[in-house]
Amino acid sequence: MMFISKHKKIILFVLLISIMTVIFVVYYQNKFLIPRQSLSFKINKTKENYTNQAAVVLLTLPTKSSFNVGDEIDVFLQVNSLDQAINAVAGSITFPNDKLKIISSSKDNSIVNFWINEPSLNDSGDAIDFSGVMTSHSFAGQAGQILTVSFRVIAGGAAMIDIKNTQVLADDGLGTNILATIVPASLTLVSPTSKKNKYDLNGDSKVDLSDISILISHLGVLNDSRFDFNGDGKVDIKDLSIFISVLLQNKR
């Protein structure tokens, strides 16, 4: 029994020495022989691999793309960079200032923690210029928030919010611009439609004697909602009385 116990101890000791040796070799190779991976990657400038490292800058909006005059719109400037960490961004958000007016801009929750050029309106009033860096950590991932801009719709028509002179710089020690795609925001801006005055029968934006003449010519007509002001199914003296009351109120 004593021989078996001693034999087991020897086997366990040999196994322990072997395991420690393997751990030491792996640690030694990782620390001194094999470069440790970090958020900074070596740039491979071959055309095939460049697209895999590319960044996409996009403007995201609420779910709808059609807005009425007077509406406020929050536009989020974001960046996707899945295969390459980045540490700097710069550019200009452009917009039609005859249709959109900037209310405010916010840097809340931004991946940028040091602004070289604070987001600000340019001299022409049709773009917000910005540039900033990430000094504490780089960014790699989806929907990295850069800034939020709030607009008010001031006129109708089609509008494009775009990004110009844009740079997305890789955290590679070379300042490589890896921007590949920009996704702008296309908007439909709707002007309020002025409600037609139902008593303006000839459409000249006035209620006057010309409209009375038109109404009189339709007296006795049945089921014509254009001239049947009280909705009783016929155009008669009651509708004429209503019309004259409206006309006199407008003259006061």
Summary of the structure (lengths in Angstrom):
residues: 252
radius of gyration: 36.0
end to end distance: 123.6
largest distance: 128.7
contacts: 675
relative contact order: 0.15
helix: 25%
strand: 38%
